[in-house]
Amino acid sequence: MTQRTSIHGLHVATPLYRFIEDQVLPAVGVKSKTFWAGFDGIVKDLAPQNIALLAERDRIQLEMDKWHTANPGPIADAKAMKAYRKHLTSIGYLVPEPKSPKATTR
C-alpha cells in the first residue's frame, strides 16, 4: 500500500507530496501552505461533481455489460452494429456530432 502524508486535510501519496514539496514548489516560488490550502479547496469544491461523474460512469458501464451479456460474441454485421450504436446512444454513451464545432482559447 502506498504511504500517505496528511497535509491540510488531505491524504496525499508520499511520493507525490515529496515531488511537490521538493521540486515543484521551489521551482515556481509558491509557499507550501498556500499550495496545499488551495489544492484542498479545489478538491473539496469538485468532489461532488467527481462523485456524480463516477456514478454516471458506473451506470453506463452497467448498461453496456447488460447489453453484452444479452448479445454475446463479436458484432459481426451491419444490423448488429446499428443495434449496438442505438443502444450506446440510448444510454448516453454516444451523443450526436455537433454540426459546427468551434474551439477558442478564451
Backbone as XML, in Angstrom:
<?xml version="1.0"?>
<chain id="A" units="angstrom">
  <residue number="1" name="MET">
    <atom name="N" x="0.850" y="-1.182" z="0.000"/>
    <atom name="CA" x="0.000" y="0.000" z="0.000"/>
    <atom name="C" x="0.896" y="1.246" z="0.000"/>
  </residue>
  <residue number="2" name="THR">
    <atom name="N" x="0.485" y="2.250" z="-0.761"/>
    <atom name="CA" x="1.251" y="3.480" z="-0.867"/>
    <atom name="C" x="1.203" y="4.257" z="0.435"/>
  </residue>
  <residue number="3" name="GLN">
    <atom name="N" x="2.363" y="4.687" z="0.885"/>
    <atom name="CA" x="2.434" y="5.509" z="2.085"/>
    <atom name="C" x="1.818" y="6.867" z="1.786"/>
  </residue>
  <residue number="4" name="ARG">
    <atom name="N" x="1.118" y="7.440" z="2.760"/>
    <atom name="CA" x="0.434" y="8.719" z="2.585"/>
    <atom name="C" x="0.943" y="9.740" z="3.599"/>
  </residue>
  <residue number="5" name="THR">
    <atom name="N" x="0.869" y="10.988" z="3.202"/>
    <atom name="CA" x="1.217" y="12.107" z="4.068"/>
    <atom name="C" x="-0.033" y="12.956" z="4.252"/>
  </residue>
  <residue number="6" name="SER">
    <atom name="N" x="-0.370" y="13.282" z="5.498"/>
    <atom name="CA" x="-1.523" y="14.140" z="5.775"/>
    <atom name="C" x="-1.071" y="15.591" z="5.724"/>
  </residue>
  <residue number="7" name="ILE">
    <atom name="N" x="-1.779" y="16.375" z="4.919"/>
    <atom name="CA" x="-1.452" y="17.790" z="4.781"/>
    <atom name="C" x="-2.733" y="18.559" z="4.484"/>
  </residue>
  <residue number="8" name="HIS">
    <atom name="N" x="-3.041" y="19.516" z="5.287"/>
    <atom name="CA" x="-4.181" y="20.417" z="5.108"/>
    <atom name="C" x="-5.486" y="19.671" z="4.837"/>
  </residue>
  <residue number="9" name="GLY">
    <atom name="N" x="-5.748" y="18.606" z="5.582"/>
    <atom name="CA" x="-6.984" y="17.844" z="5.423"/>
    <atom name="C" x="-6.957" y="16.806" z="4.317"/>
  </residue>
  <residue number="10" name="LEU">
    <atom name="N" x="-5.857" y="16.723" z="3.590"/>
    <atom name="CA" x="-5.716" y="15.757" z="2.505"/>
    <atom name="C" x="-4.817" y="14.610" z="2.940"/>
  </residue>
  <residue number="11" name="HIS">
    <atom name="N" x="-4.954" y="13.474" z="2.283"/>
    <atom name="CA" x="-4.058" y="12.348" z="2.461"/>
    <atom name="C" x="-3.433" y="12.095" z="1.099"/>
  </residue>
  <residue number="12" name="VAL">
    <atom name="N" x="-2.204" y="12.565" z="0.951"/>
    <atom name="CA" x="-1.522" y="12.574" z="-0.339"/>
    <atom name="C" x="-0.487" y="11.457" z="-0.374"/>
  </residue>
  <residue number="13" name="ALA">
    <atom name="N" x="-0.404" y="10.754" z="-1.503"/>
    <atom name="CA" x="0.639" y="9.741" z="-1.665"/>
    <atom name="C" x="1.983" y="10.422" z="-1.383"/>
  </residue>
  <residue number="14" name="THR">
    <atom name="N" x="2.758" y="9.838" z="-0.493"/>
    <atom name="CA" x="4.010" y="10.464" z="-0.065"/>
    <atom name="C" x="4.959" y="10.768" z="-1.228"/>
  </residue>
  <residue number="15" name="PRO">
    <atom name="N" x="5.112" y="9.884" z="-2.217"/>
    <atom name="CA" x="5.984" y="10.269" z="-3.333"/>
    <atom name="C" x="5.493" y="11.525" z="-4.066"/>
  </residue>
  <residue number="16" name="LEU">
    <atom name="N" x="4.192" y="11.679" z="-4.213"/>
    <atom name="CA" x="3.654" y="12.885" z="-4.849"/>
    <atom name="C" x="3.898" y="14.100" z="-3.956"/>
  </residue>
  <residue number="17" name="TYR">
    <atom name="N" x="3.637" y="13.941" z="-2.664"/>
    <atom name="CA" x="3.888" y="15.029" z="-1.710"/>
    <atom name="C" x="5.345" y="15.484" z="-1.774"/>
  </residue>
  <residue number="18" name="ARG">
    <atom name="N" x="6.266" y="14.531" z="-1.765"/>
    <atom name="CA" x="7.696" y="14.872" z="-1.802"/>
    <atom name="C" x="8.056" y="15.589" z="-3.107"/>
  </residue>
  <residue number="19" name="PHE">
    <atom name="N" x="7.503" y="15.112" z="-4.222"/>
    <atom name="CA" x="7.765" y="15.742" z="-5.514"/>
    <atom name="C" x="7.289" y="17.195" z="-5.507"/>
  </residue>
  <residue number="20" name="ILE">
    <atom name="N" x="6.059" y="17.424" z="-5.027"/>
    <atom name="CA" x="5.518" y="18.786" z="-4.978"/>
    <atom name="C" x="6.376" y="19.657" z="-4.067"/>
  </residue>
  <residue number="21" name="GLU">
    <atom name="N" x="6.681" y="19.155" z="-2.886"/>
    <atom name="CA" x="7.447" y="19.922" z="-1.902"/>
    <atom name="C" x="8.894" y="20.181" z="-2.332"/>
  </residue>
  <residue number="22" name="ASP">
    <atom name="N" x="9.544" y="19.168" z="-2.870"/>
    <atom name="CA" x="10.985" y="19.259" z="-3.137"/>
    <atom name="C" x="11.328" y="19.841" z="-4.502"/>
  </residue>
  <residue number="23" name="GLN">
    <atom name="N" x="10.438" y="19.643" z="-5.483"/>
    <atom name="CA" x="10.779" y="20.078" z="-6.837"/>
    <atom name="C" x="9.859" y="21.153" z="-7.395"/>
  </residue>
  <residue number="24" name="VAL">
    <atom name="N" x="8.556" y="20.951" z="-7.272"/>
    <atom name="CA" x="7.623" y="21.873" z="-7.921"/>
    <atom name="C" x="7.556" y="23.223" z="-7.210"/>
  </residue>
  <residue number="25" name="LEU">
    <atom name="N" x="7.259" y="23.210" z="-5.921"/>
    <atom name="CA" x="7.066" y="24.476" z="-5.209"/>
    <atom name="C" x="8.315" y="25.360" z="-5.212"/>
  </residue>
  <residue number="26" name="PRO">
    <atom name="N" x="9.500" y="24.815" z="-4.966"/>
    <atom name="CA" x="10.689" y="25.680" z="-5.054"/>
    <atom name="C" x="10.895" y="26.257" z="-6.458"/>
  </residue>
  <residue number="27" name="ALA">
    <atom name="N" x="10.556" y="25.483" z="-7.473"/>
    <atom name="CA" x="10.769" y="25.943" z="-8.852"/>
    <atom name="C" x="9.806" y="27.063" z="-9.240"/>
  </residue>
  <residue number="28" name="VAL">
    <atom name="N" x="8.597" y="27.051" z="-8.668"/>
    <atom name="CA" x="7.615" y="28.070" z="-9.043"/>
    <atom name="C" x="7.470" y="29.171" z="-8.007"/>
  </residue>
  <residue number="29" name="GLY">
    <atom name="N" x="8.124" y="29.020" z="-6.868"/>
    <atom name="CA" x="8.110" y="30.059" z="-5.847"/>
    <atom name="C" x="6.807" y="30.198" z="-5.079"/>
  </residue>
  <residue number="30" name="VAL">
    <atom name="N" x="6.083" y="29.104" z="-4.935"/>
    <atom name="CA" x="4.832" y="29.121" z="-4.167"/>
    <atom name="C" x="5.095" y="28.486" z="-2.808"/>
  </residue>
  <residue number="31" name="LYS">
    <atom name="N" x="4.545" y="29.105" z="-1.768"/>
    <atom name="CA" x="4.719" y="28.567" z="-0.418"/>
    <atom name="C" x="3.883" y="27.302" z="-0.252"/>
  </residue>
  <residue number="32" name="SER">
    <atom name="N" x="4.435" y="26.368" z="0.505"/>
    <atom name="CA" x="3.779" y="25.086" z="0.733"/>
    <atom name="C" x="2.372" y="25.265" z="1.289"/>
  </residue>
  <residue number="33" name="LYS">
    <atom name="N" x="2.229" y="26.079" z="2.308"/>
    <atom name="CA" x="0.926" y="26.278" z="2.947"/>
    <atom name="C" x="-0.095" y="26.838" z="1.953"/>
  </residue>
  <residue number="34" name="THR">
    <atom name="N" x="0.330" y="27.760" z="1.118"/>
    <atom name="CA" x="-0.558" y="28.358" z="0.119"/>
    <atom name="C" x="-1.011" y="27.313" z="-0.897"/>
  </residue>
  <residue number="35" name="PHE">
    <atom name="N" x="-0.059" y="26.517" z="-1.389"/>
    <atom name="CA" x="-0.402" y="25.498" z="-2.377"/>
    <atom name="C" x="-1.382" y="24.488" z="-1.817"/>
  </residue>
  <residue number="36" name="TRP">
    <atom name="N" x="-1.069" y="23.903" z="-0.669"/>
    <atom name="CA" x="-1.915" y="22.829" z="-0.137"/>
    <atom name="C" x="-3.289" y="23.333" z="0.275"/>
  </residue>
  <residue number="37" name="ALA">
    <atom name="N" x="-3.372" y="24.563" z="0.783"/>
    <atom name="CA" x="-4.679" y="25.142" z="1.120"/>
    <atom name="C" x="-5.512" y="25.316" z="-0.150"/>
  </residue>
  <residue number="38" name="GLY">
    <atom name="N" x="-4.892" y="25.802" z="-1.217"/>
    <atom name="CA" x="-5.596" y="25.977" z="-2.479"/>
    <atom name="C" x="-6.006" y="24.657" z="-3.091"/>
  </residue>
  <residue number="39" name="PHE">
    <atom name="N" x="-5.111" y="23.690" z="-3.058"/>
    <atom name="CA" x="-5.411" y="22.373" z="-3.619"/>
    <atom name="C" x="-6.541" y="21.709" z="-2.839"/>
  </residue>
  <residue number="40" name="ASP">
    <atom name="N" x="-6.509" y="21.819" z="-1.516"/>
    <atom name="CA" x="-7.578" y="21.269" z="-0.683"/>
    <atom name="C" x="-8.913" y="21.912" z="-1.043"/>
  </residue>
  <residue number="41" name="GLY">
    <atom name="N" x="-8.915" y="23.206" z="-1.273"/>
    <atom name="CA" x="-10.144" y="23.897" z="-1.664"/>
    <atom name="C" x="-10.688" y="23.394" z="-2.985"/>
  </residue>
  <residue number="42" name="ILE">
    <atom name="N" x="-9.798" y="23.173" z="-3.943"/>
    <atom name="CA" x="-10.212" y="22.666" z="-5.257"/>
    <atom name="C" x="-10.800" y="21.265" z="-5.120"/>
  </residue>
  <residue number="43" name="VAL">
    <atom name="N" x="-10.122" y="20.418" z="-4.354"/>
    <atom name="CA" x="-10.603" y="19.040" z="-4.160"/>
    <atom name="C" x="-11.983" y="19.050" z="-3.518"/>
  </residue>
  <residue number="44" name="LYS">
    <atom name="N" x="-12.167" y="19.851" z="-2.490"/>
    <atom name="CA" x="-13.472" y="19.900" z="-1.808"/>
    <atom name="C" x="-14.549" y="20.492" z="-2.711"/>
  </residue>
  <residue number="45" name="ASP">
    <atom name="N" x="-14.182" y="21.484" z="-3.510"/>
    <atom name="CA" x="-15.143" y="22.114" z="-4.412"/>
    <atom name="C" x="-15.604" y="21.150" z="-5.500"/>
  </residue>
  <residue number="46" name="LEU">
    <atom name="N" x="-14.685" y="20.363" z="-6.036"/>
    <atom name="CA" x="-15.001" y="19.488" z="-7.158"/>
    <atom name="C" x="-15.446" y="18.081" z="-6.744"/>
  </residue>
  <residue number="47" name="ALA">
    <atom name="N" x="-15.335" y="17.737" z="-5.479"/>
    <atom name="CA" x="-15.684" y="16.387" z="-5.021"/>
    <atom name="C" x="-17.115" y="15.981" z="-5.386"/>
  </residue>
  <residue number="48" name="PRO">
    <atom name="N" x="-18.126" y="16.835" z="-5.175"/>
    <atom name="CA" x="-19.485" y="16.418" z="-5.550"/>
    <atom name="C" x="-19.627" y="16.133" z="-7.045"/>
  </residue>
  <residue number="49" name="GLN">
    <atom name="N" x="-19.005" y="16.944" z="-7.892"/>
    <atom name="CA" x="-19.056" y="16.706" z="-9.332"/>
    <atom name="C" x="-18.343" y="15.403" z="-9.679"/>
  </residue>
  <residue number="50" name="ASN">
    <atom name="N" x="-17.217" y="15.160" z="-9.049"/>
    <atom name="CA" x="-16.460" y="13.942" z="-9.311"/>
    <atom name="C" x="-17.271" y="12.710" z="-8.913"/>
  </residue>
  <residue number="51" name="ILE">
    <atom name="N" x="-17.934" y="12.770" z="-7.773"/>
    <atom name="CA" x="-18.762" y="11.652" z="-7.316"/>
    <atom name="C" x="-19.883" y="11.391" z="-8.319"/>
  </residue>
  <residue number="52" name="ALA">
    <atom name="N" x="-20.522" y="12.473" z="-8.802"/>
    <atom name="CA" x="-21.608" y="12.322" z="-9.776"/>
    <atom name="C" x="-21.089" y="11.735" z="-11.089"/>
  </residue>
  <residue number="53" name="LEU">
    <atom name="N" x="-19.926" y="12.166" z="-11.537"/>
    <atom name="CA" x="-19.356" y="11.645" z="-12.783"/>
    <atom name="C" x="-18.996" y="10.163" z="-12.645"/>
  </residue>
  <residue number="54" name="LEU">
    <atom name="N" x="-18.456" y="9.784" z="-11.505"/>
    <atom name="CA" x="-18.128" y="8.376" z="-11.286"/>
    <atom name="C" x="-19.401" y="7.520" z="-11.248"/>
  </residue>
  <residue number="55" name="ALA">
    <atom name="N" x="-20.463" y="8.045" z="-10.654"/>
    <atom name="CA" x="-21.737" y="7.314" z="-10.628"/>
    <atom name="C" x="-22.284" y="7.158" z="-12.043"/>
  </residue>
  <residue number="56" name="GLU">
    <atom name="N" x="-22.154" y="8.202" z="-12.861"/>
    <atom name="CA" x="-22.622" y="8.120" z="-14.247"/>
    <atom name="C" x="-21.800" y="7.106" z="-15.032"/>
  </residue>
  <residue number="57" name="ARG">
    <atom name="N" x="-20.497" y="7.102" z="-14.806"/>
    <atom name="CA" x="-19.644" y="6.099" z="-15.470"/>
    <atom name="C" x="-20.076" y="4.686" z="-15.087"/>
  </residue>
  <residue number="58" name="ASP">
    <atom name="N" x="-20.356" y="4.472" z="-13.805"/>
    <atom name="CA" x="-20.795" y="3.155" z="-13.350"/>
    <atom name="C" x="-22.136" y="2.766" z="-13.977"/>
  </residue>
  <residue number="59" name="ARG">
    <atom name="N" x="-23.052" y="3.733" z="-14.100"/>
    <atom name="CA" x="-24.353" y="3.461" z="-14.710"/>
    <atom name="C" x="-24.187" y="3.037" z="-16.167"/>
  </residue>
  <residue number="60" name="ILE">
    <atom name="N" x="-23.385" y="3.783" z="-16.902"/>
    <atom name="CA" x="-23.166" y="3.463" z="-18.306"/>
    <atom name="C" x="-22.493" y="2.097" z="-18.449"/>
  </residue>
  <residue number="61" name="GLN">
    <atom name="N" x="-21.497" y="1.819" z="-17.613"/>
    <atom name="CA" x="-20.811" y="0.537" z="-17.689"/>
    <atom name="C" x="-21.770" y="-0.615" z="-17.409"/>
  </residue>
  <residue number="62" name="LEU">
    <atom name="N" x="-22.653" y="-0.451" z="-16.432"/>
    <atom name="CA" x="-23.641" y="-1.484" z="-16.113"/>
    <atom name="C" x="-24.554" y="-1.737" z="-17.312"/>
  </residue>
  <residue number="63" name="GLU">
    <atom name="N" x="-25.002" y="-0.667" z="-17.959"/>
    <atom name="CA" x="-25.866" y="-0.822" z="-19.137"/>
    <atom name="C" x="-25.119" y="-1.506" z="-20.289"/>
  </residue>
  <residue number="64" name="MET">
    <atom name="N" x="-23.852" y="-1.185" z="-20.479"/>
    <atom name="CA" x="-23.064" y="-1.838" z="-21.524"/>
    <atom name="C" x="-22.865" y="-3.318" z="-21.198"/>
  </residue>
  <residue number="65" name="ASP">
    <atom name="N" x="-22.590" y="-3.612" z="-19.933"/>
    <atom name="CA" x="-22.418" y="-5.006" z="-19.521"/>
    <atom name="C" x="-23.695" y="-5.814" z="-19.761"/>
  </residue>
  <residue number="66" name="LYS">
    <atom name="N" x="-24.848" y="-5.216" z="-19.445"/>
    <atom name="CA" x="-26.124" y="-5.896" z="-19.681"/>
    <atom name="C" x="-26.297" y="-6.209" z="-21.168"/>
  </residue>
  <residue number="67" name="TRP">
    <atom name="N" x="-25.993" y="-5.246" z="-22.021"/>
    <atom name="CA" x="-26.143" y="-5.447" z="-23.463"/>
    <atom name="C" x="-25.247" y="-6.583" z="-23.941"/>
  </residue>
  <residue number="68" name="HIS">
    <atom name="N" x="-23.988" y="-6.571" z="-23.482"/>
    <atom name="CA" x="-23.055" y="-7.604" z="-23.939"/>
    <atom name="C" x="-23.424" y="-8.989" z="-23.391"/>
  </residue>
  <residue number="69" name="THR">
    <atom name="N" x="-24.022" y="-9.043" z="-22.231"/>
    <atom name="CA" x="-24.500" y="-10.321" z="-21.698"/>
    <atom name="C" x="-25.652" y="-10.850" z="-22.551"/>
  </residue>
  <residue number="70" name="ALA">
    <atom name="N" x="-26.542" y="-9.947" z="-22.950"/>
    <atom name="CA" x="-27.686" y="-10.347" z="-23.779"/>
    <atom name="C" x="-27.296" y="-10.586" z="-25.237"/>
  </residue>
  <residue number="71" name="ASN">
    <atom name="N" x="-26.163" y="-10.030" z="-25.660"/>
    <atom name="CA" x="-25.716" y="-10.137" z="-27.059"/>
    <atom name="C" x="-24.246" y="-10.565" z="-27.101"/>
  </residue>
  <residue number="72" name="PRO">
    <atom name="N" x="-23.950" y="-11.796" z="-26.688"/>
    <atom name="CA" x="-22.541" y="-12.223" z="-26.611"/>
    <atom name="C" x="-21.897" y="-12.361" z="-27.992"/>
  </residue>
  <residue number="73" name="GLY">
    <atom name="N" x="-20.594" y="-12.320" z="-27.977"/>
    <atom name="CA" x="-19.840" y="-12.528" z="-29.215"/>
    <atom name="C" x="-19.529" y="-11.225" z="-29.924"/>
  </residue>
  <residue number="74" name="PRO">
    <atom name="N" x="-18.773" y="-11.335" z="-30.997"/>
    <atom name="CA" x="-18.407" y="-10.128" z="-31.744"/>
    <atom name="C" x="-19.603" y="-9.540" z="-32.490"/>
  </residue>
  <residue number="75" name="ILE">
    <atom name="N" x="-19.528" y="-8.252" z="-32.737"/>
    <atom name="CA" x="-20.548" y="-7.574" z="-33.539"/>
    <atom name="C" x="-20.114" y="-7.743" z="-34.982"/>
  </residue>
  <residue number="76" name="ALA">
    <atom name="N" x="-20.748" y="-8.699" z="-35.665"/>
    <atom name="CA" x="-20.223" y="-9.176" z="-36.951"/>
    <atom name="C" x="-20.890" y="-8.593" z="-38.188"/>
  </residue>
  <residue number="77" name="ASP">
    <atom name="N" x="-22.041" y="-7.947" z="-38.028"/>
    <atom name="CA" x="-22.698" y="-7.452" z="-39.238"/>
    <atom name="C" x="-23.263" y="-6.047" z="-39.009"/>
  </residue>
  <residue number="78" name="ALA">
    <atom name="N" x="-23.693" y="-5.428" z="-40.096"/>
    <atom name="CA" x="-24.191" y="-4.056" z="-40.048"/>
    <atom name="C" x="-25.441" y="-3.925" z="-39.176"/>
  </residue>
  <residue number="79" name="LYS">
    <atom name="N" x="-26.308" y="-4.928" z="-39.216"/>
    <atom name="CA" x="-27.529" y="-4.885" z="-38.413"/>
    <atom name="C" x="-27.190" y="-4.866" z="-36.913"/>
  </residue>
  <residue number="80" name="ALA">
    <atom name="N" x="-26.271" y="-5.729" z="-36.514"/>
    <atom name="CA" x="-25.851" y="-5.781" z="-35.111"/>
    <atom name="C" x="-25.155" y="-4.482" z="-34.706"/>
  </residue>
  <residue number="81" name="MET">
    <atom name="N" x="-24.341" y="-3.933" z="-35.601"/>
    <atom name="CA" x="-23.649" y="-2.679" z="-35.313"/>
    <atom name="C" x="-24.657" y="-1.544" z="-35.128"/>
  </residue>
  <residue number="82" name="LYS">
    <atom name="N" x="-25.674" y="-1.515" z="-35.971"/>
    <atom name="CA" x="-26.708" y="-0.485" z="-35.864"/>
    <atom name="C" x="-27.432" y="-0.594" z="-34.522"/>
  </residue>
  <residue number="83" name="ALA">
    <atom name="N" x="-27.751" y="-1.829" z="-34.104"/>
    <atom name="CA" x="-28.419" y="-2.050" z="-32.819"/>
    <atom name="C" x="-27.523" y="-1.621" z="-31.666"/>
  </residue>
  <residue number="84" name="TYR">
    <atom name="N" x="-26.238" y="-1.917" z="-31.777"/>
    <atom name="CA" x="-25.296" y="-1.551" z="-30.714"/>
    <atom name="C" x="-25.166" y="-0.033" z="-30.621"/>
  </residue>
  <residue number="85" name="ARG">
    <atom name="N" x="-25.032" y="0.640" z="-31.752"/>
    <atom name="CA" x="-24.944" y="2.102" z="-31.760"/>
    <atom name="C" x="-26.216" y="2.717" z="-31.165"/>
  </residue>
  <residue number="86" name="LYS">
    <atom name="N" x="-27.368" y="2.145" z="-31.504"/>
    <atom name="CA" x="-28.629" y="2.643" z="-30.959"/>
    <atom name="C" x="-28.639" y="2.501" z="-29.441"/>
  </residue>
  <residue number="87" name="HIS">
    <atom name="N" x="-28.171" y="1.355" z="-28.956"/>
    <atom name="CA" x="-28.098" y="1.131" z="-27.508"/>
    <atom name="C" x="-27.155" y="2.147" z="-26.857"/>
  </residue>
  <residue number="88" name="LEU">
    <atom name="N" x="-25.972" y="2.319" z="-27.418"/>
    <atom name="CA" x="-24.999" y="3.252" z="-26.840"/>
    <atom name="C" x="-25.544" y="4.678" z="-26.817"/>
  </residue>
  <residue number="89" name="THR">
    <atom name="N" x="-26.305" y="5.040" z="-27.829"/>
    <atom name="CA" x="-26.926" y="6.364" z="-27.857"/>
    <atom name="C" x="-28.017" y="6.465" z="-26.791"/>
  </residue>
  <residue number="90" name="SER">
    <atom name="N" x="-28.808" y="5.422" z="-26.641"/>
    <atom name="CA" x="-29.925" y="5.462" z="-25.685"/>
    <atom name="C" x="-29.448" y="5.567" z="-24.243"/>
  </residue>
  <residue number="91" name="ILE">
    <atom name="N" x="-28.245" y="5.065" z="-23.943"/>
    <atom name="CA" x="-27.734" y="5.142" z="-22.573"/>
    <atom name="C" x="-26.851" y="6.369" z="-22.350"/>
  </residue>
  <residue number="92" name="GLY">
    <atom name="N" x="-26.677" y="7.175" z="-23.394"/>
    <atom name="CA" x="-25.904" y="8.404" z="-23.246"/>
    <atom name="C" x="-24.418" y="8.266" z="-23.474"/>
  </residue>
  <residue number="93" name="TYR">
    <atom name="N" x="-23.969" y="7.097" z="-23.921"/>
    <atom name="CA" x="-22.545" y="6.895" z="-24.192"/>
    <atom name="C" x="-22.125" y="7.607" z="-25.470"/>
  </residue>
  <residue number="94" name="LEU">
    <atom name="N" x="-22.991" y="7.549" z="-26.477"/>
    <atom name="CA" x="-22.746" y="8.285" z="-27.716"/>
    <atom name="C" x="-23.728" y="9.448" z="-27.782"/>
  </residue>
  <residue number="95" name="VAL">
    <atom name="N" x="-23.240" y="10.575" z="-28.262"/>
    <atom name="CA" x="-24.085" y="11.756" z="-28.439"/>
    <atom name="C" x="-23.944" y="12.222" z="-29.881"/>
  </residue>
  <residue number="96" name="PRO">
    <atom name="N" x="-24.923" y="12.972" z="-30.370"/>
    <atom name="CA" x="-24.823" y="13.446" z="-31.753"/>
    <atom name="C" x="-23.595" y="14.334" z="-31.961"/>
  </residue>
  <residue number="97" name="GLU">
    <atom name="N" x="-23.020" y="14.232" z="-33.154"/>
    <atom name="CA" x="-21.901" y="15.108" z="-33.504"/>
    <atom name="C" x="-22.405" y="16.523" z="-33.623"/>
  </residue>
  <residue number="98" name="PRO">
    <atom name="N" x="-21.657" y="17.494" z="-33.087"/>
    <atom name="CA" x="-22.085" y="18.889" z="-33.265"/>
    <atom name="C" x="-21.996" y="19.276" z="-34.737"/>
  </residue>
  <residue number="99" name="LYS">
    <atom name="N" x="-22.935" y="20.100" z="-35.197"/>
    <atom name="CA" x="-22.955" y="20.484" z="-36.603"/>
    <atom name="C" x="-21.770" y="21.374" z="-36.977"/>
  </residue>
  <residue number="100" name="SER">
    <atom name="N" x="-21.450" y="22.323" z="-36.119"/>
    <atom name="CA" x="-20.346" y="23.244" z="-36.409"/>
    <atom name="C" x="-19.500" y="23.446" z="-35.149"/>
  </residue>
  <residue number="101" name="PRO">
    <atom name="N" x="-18.628" y="22.497" z="-34.830"/>
    <atom name="CA" x="-17.831" y="22.659" z="-33.609"/>
    <atom name="C" x="-16.833" y="23.807" z="-33.770"/>
  </residue>
  <residue number="102" name="LYS">
    <atom name="N" x="-16.634" y="24.506" z="-32.678"/>
    <atom name="CA" x="-15.679" y="25.618" z="-32.659"/>
    <atom name="C" x="-14.874" y="25.525" z="-31.378"/>
  </residue>
  <residue number="103" name="ALA">
    <atom name="N" x="-13.612" y="25.866" z="-31.475"/>
    <atom name="CA" x="-12.755" y="25.890" z="-30.295"/>
    <atom name="C" x="-12.019" y="27.226" z="-30.281"/>
  </residue>
  <residue number="104" name="THR">
    <atom name="N" x="-11.936" y="27.808" z="-29.104"/>
    <atom name="CA" x="-11.198" y="29.056" z="-28.952"/>
    <atom name="C" x="-10.271" y="28.931" z="-27.754"/>
  </residue>
  <residue number="105" name="THR">
    <atom name="N" x="-9.417" y="29.906" z="-27.603"/>
    <atom name="CA" x="-8.515" y="29.900" z="-26.459"/>
    <atom name="C" x="-9.072" y="30.695" z="-25.288"/>
  </residue>
  <residue number="106" name="ARG">
    <atom name="N" x="-10.272" y="31.232" z="-25.427"/>
    <atom name="CA" x="-10.845" y="32.037" z="-24.343"/>
    <atom name="C" x="-11.456" y="31.187" z="-23.280"/>
  </residue>
</chain>
